Amino acid sequence: MTDKMTPTQRHYCMSRIHGKGTKPELKVRQWLWRHGYRYRLNVKSVPGKPDIVMRRYRTAIFVNGCFWHGHFVHFGVESLGLRVESQLEVESGVLKVDSSQCCKIPQTNREFWVNKIKRNQERDQQNYQVLHDNGWQVIVVWECQLTPKRIEETMLRVELMLNEHFLALHQPKVVPYDVQETPAAMAAESLTSS
């Protein structure tokens, strides 16, 4: 299928797409804020400059556009654009909330788009790995998971991940009491308790 826009129109359309403050990102931010979670946006000191940073939870949330980050696009020699279905997966510490098929590579200038999306995916994986190696939890939320029918389920799963990670980070440390009590101390305790 050929492109219905001229190259000039397509260039103008693509130039209007911005990387910060997107509608999917706003949906996630609004849901988190309404439910009492506080965060920072696009923190430069955190590797990968995540969309949402929750230091208290030591969590970075990336809200990825399906097209730009190649949601379920896996590249093979003969299978350019093959889409694969998946469930909640954990890859090298990266928690992904996914289960959809939504990304389609344009037929026009296909080689350019394949290379661009592959570079984006490689960069994303490097950023996720650096964050994971530094003790951060990485949560990836895809644009297609924020439709009105799916947003509540998706955000409840994100909330579950946040709470589990928070509890793992802040577990009380059990310190054994290694001082043996003497018979005199035990007798003194029994006298004071009666």
SULWOPE-V890842 format. One line per field, one symbol per residue. ss: DSSP state (H for helix, E for strand, L for the rest). phi: phi as a letter, one per 40 degrees, with the letter a starting at -180 (. if undefined). psi: psi as a letter, one per 40 degrees, with the letter a starting at -180 (. if undefined). A space follows every 50 residues. Layout:
ss: ???
phi: ???
psi: ???
This chain:
ss: LLLLLLHHHHHHHHHLLLLLLLHHHHHHHHHHHHLLLLLEELLLLLLLLL LEEEHHHLEEEEEELLLLLLLLEELLLLLLLEELLLLLEEELLEEEELLL LLLLLLLLLHHHHHHHHHHHHHHHHHHHHHHHHLLLEEEEEEHHHHLLLL HHHHHHHHHHHHHHHHHHHLLLLLLLLLLLLLHHHHHHHHHHHL
phi: .cccbcdccccccccccbcbgcdccccccccccccgcbabbfccccdgfd cbbbcdcfbbbbbcccccbgcgcbcbcbbcgcbbcabdbbbfgccbcaaa bbcbccccfdcdcccccccccccdccccccccccgccbbbbcdccbcdcb cccccccccccccccccccbccccbcccccccdccccccccccc
psi: hiheiiddddddddeehieifiddddddddddddeehiiihfhdehhegi dhhgddefhhhhhhhdddefhfhhhidefhehhhiiahihhfehhhgigi hehhhidhfddddddddddddddddddddddddeeihhhhhideefidde dddddddddddddddddddfhihhhihehhhidddddddddde.
